[in-house]
Amino acid sequence: MFGASQNADDALDALINDPAIHRVEAHSDLNFVKRHVYHRSDIEVDFHGHTVTTEGIELNTLDNPFGAVMFFQGVATGVTQTVTLTEDISEYSDIFEVADSSIFEVDSWWHAQVKNNAAGGAQRELDYLVKVTEIFDATHVRLNYKLGWLLAKGRPITYKKINPAFRCNVRNMSFIGIPVPPNGTSLRPFPTWDQIGSNPVAYEFAVECDASGIKASKVFWPVVMRRYNTHYVTERCQLMNPEERDWGGTGYLTQQINVLYGHIRDCNTSNARHLNDFTCAGYCMVENCHGDGDEYGPFVTHGQYEHDLTYINNSGLLSFANSGTTWGDSAKRVTVKKHIASRIVASKRLTDLTLEDCHAVVTYTKPGVKMANSGSFWVNMDGLQMRGCTAQEMVTISKGSSRAKRKNMIDSCSFGMLKGYEIARPIRTGTTQVGYTPSNGELTIINSEFYNIEEVTLGSINKLTLINTWFKGLPQVGGTVKVGTREIIMQGGGLVDCCFLFTGAWDKVGDVNNARNNPDQWMTIDGGAICSGTNAEKAFLKSVDPTNVITWNFGNCTSVAADASTAHFQILGGLNKLRANGSQFTGGKYEAVDSAFGNGSYFFMVSCLEEGVNRAALPAESDTVKHSTGNFLLV
C-alpha cells in the first residue's frame, strides 16, 4: 500500500488475521471503508504518525460505539456458572464463592457479574473481567481483584469463561473522522444518523491492550472505546472538536466500562464531551491529562460503584457518580490531587472522597459568557477530606450516603461565596434528590476561610468544629451566615464583618429522611477566636426566632465592634443559656432581652475585659442572671 488512494482494508485484514505476524506498520497515509473485528492476541499496529481517514466507510450498526475501524474482542467460550451466595463476601476480599470450582483453572479468565440491585437496572457492584489465581476447595476460588463493595448473602453471581484478546496495541495514528449532520436534539433526525460517523479503536474482553499516540478529530463515538478491559494503558492521545457532544456516548476521548487497573496519562481534549469516562471502574489512575472547552466535563464517572480511582495533575471539570439512579449514584475512595477545574461535582453517594490541592476557578464558555456554577465545589460529606483546595465562588456540602469509617475534614482551604448559596444544604421538604439533602454528621474545618460572604446558609451539620477558620464578609458590605448547624465549636479564627444568625437546629422540622428533632443549638467561641468589624445585621452572633433554644459559651476570645451600634451578641428571643468567662469585648454593645432569659435559662458573665462597651441592653440581674461583678470595665 502506498497512500490513501487505495483503500487499505484488505491489506489490514491479511496482516492482522495472519497469526504468524505480530507487528504491522504504516509508512503512508491510509483510508479505510470497513469496520474490522479481530479475535486474536499479540499484535502491534503502529501508524508512525500517518493520517488515517474513513472516506466512504460502511454504515455502523445502530447505537454501536464498538463499530470502530479496529475492534479487538475476546471470545466467550460458552462455559457459564451461577452461584447464589450462601454468605456475605466482604469488601476488599479476593476470595469468591462459586457453585463448583472443578470447572475453574488457575490463570483462566472469567466475566464475573453480580445480579443488579432492584433499585436500578445497572446497579452492579461486581461486573469485571477477572483471572483465577488460586482454587481453595469445591466452592471457593481466589481472583486477581479485591472487591470494592460488600456483596450480601443471597446475591447471585454469574461467571462466564472468556478467552480474552491479549496485548493488541494500536499506536501513533492521526485519525480524521467523517462529518455527521448536526442534531441538537435527543432524537435521531433520520434512522441512520448515528451510524455514519467513525472512530478508530475499540476493545472488549481485552487484557494488556494499550492505545498510545492517537490524535483524532471529527469522531462520533469515543476515540478509544473499552469494555471489560484490564491492565491497560491509554497514553499521549488527543481529541479535538468531535462531530457530536450532546448525543449520549459521543465526543469522548476514551469511554471505559467495567474496567480494572487502567492507566490513562498524558492525554488532552479540546471542546469534547469527556476526556475520561469511567463506568464501573476499579483501581485506575488518570495522570497529567487536560481538557479545554470543558463545560461538558472532561473527567466523569457514571456512579456504577466505581472505587479506588486516582487523579493526579489534571485539568478540566470533574463530575463523579453523576449519571443517575439507574447506575447507583455511587463511588468510593476517589482521590484527586493537584487539579484545576471549572467545577468539581461530587455530591452524590460518593464515599471517602479526597481532594488535595484542587482549585475550582471561574471559567467562560466564550468571551463575556460565564460558565454556570463555575468556580465551585459540590461535595458529599461521607468520609470527605479536602486539603489545600480553593473555590472562587462556592462550596456546597450535602450528604447522600453514610458508608464512611473515616472523619470528615477540610484543611487549609479557601472558598469564595456567592450571595444566596449554601455552604451546607438545608432540609427541603419532600426533597430526596441525592446532592440536595442535608448533612446529618460531623465536620471539622481547620486553617481555612470563607470570604466575600453576603448571605449564605449553613443549613445543616450536627457538629461543626472550626479551628483557626475565618468567615469574612464582603468588603464594605459585610455578610450574614444563617446557621442551622446544631453545634458549632470555634477554636481560633473568627468572624470579620460577618454575622452568625441562628435559625434553630436544621432538623427541627424534620422531613422524609430526618426525624423531627428539638431546635437546640450550641455555640462555643474560644481558643483565641476574634470577631471584628461590622455587618448588615449589626451583630456578630444573633438570635431572633422565639422558638430558638441556644447555649452560648464565650471563653478565650476577643470581639471588637467597628461602631457603637454593632452588638457582640444580640439575643432577642427564645430560651438561652449564656456563659462568658475570660473574654475580651471592645466597643459596640451587648443586647440580650429579659424575655430571652426566663425560666430554665441563665446568663453568667465573669472575668471579662470590657473596653467602651454599652451594657444598657443587658437583661436585669436575678438569681440566674449575673453580669455586674467580677468583670474589668474600661470606659
Secondary structure as UniProt FT lines:
FT   TURN            4..5
FT   HELIX           9..16
FT   TURN            19..20
FT   STRAND          23..25
FT   STRAND          30..31
FT   STRAND          36..38
FT   STRAND          43..46
FT   TURN            48..49
FT   STRAND          51..53
FT   TURN            55..56
FT   TURN            62..63
FT   TURN            65..66
FT   STRAND          70..73
FT   STRAND          75..84
FT   TURN            91..92
FT   STRAND          95..97
FT   HELIX           101..103
FT   TURN            106..107
FT   STRAND          109..114
FT   TURN            118..119
FT   TURN            121..122
FT   STRAND          127..137
FT   TURN            138..139
FT   STRAND          140..143
FT   TURN            153..154
FT   STRAND          156..163
FT   STRAND          165..166
FT   STRAND          168..176
FT   TURN            191..192
FT   HELIX           193..195
FT   STRAND          201..207
FT   STRAND          211..217
FT   STRAND          224..235
FT   STRAND          238..240
FT   TURN            248..249
FT   STRAND          252..265
FT   STRAND          268..270
FT   STRAND          274..287
FT   STRAND          290..292
FT   TURN            295..296
FT   STRAND          299..301
FT   STRAND          304..315
FT   STRAND          318..319
FT   TURN            325..328
FT   STRAND          330..341
FT   STRAND          343..346
FT   STRAND          349..351
FT   STRAND          354..360
FT   STRAND          364..366
FT   TURN            367..368
FT   STRAND          369..370
FT   TURN            372..373
FT   STRAND          376..380
FT   STRAND          385..387
FT   STRAND          390..391
FT   STRAND          394..398
FT   STRAND          409..411
FT   STRAND          414..416
FT   TURN            419..420
FT   STRAND          422..424
FT   TURN            429..430
FT   TURN            434..435
FT   STRAND          442..446
FT   STRAND          449..453
FT   STRAND          455..458
FT   STRAND          463..467
FT   STRAND          470..473
FT   TURN            475..477
FT   STRAND          479..483
FT   STRAND          487..491
FT   STRAND          494..496
FT   STRAND          498..502
FT   TURN            506..507
FT   STRAND          520..526
FT   TURN            527..528
FT   STRAND          529..533
FT   TURN            536..537
FT   STRAND          539..543
FT   TURN            546..547
FT   STRAND          549..554
FT   STRAND          557..561
FT   TURN            564..565
FT   STRAND          567..571
FT   STRAND          575..581
FT   STRAND          584..586
FT   STRAND          589..592
FT   HELIX           594..597
FT   TURN            599..600
FT   STRAND          602..606
FT   STRAND          609..611
FT   STRAND          614..617
FT   TURN            623..624
FT   STRAND          625..626
FT   STRAND          632..634
//
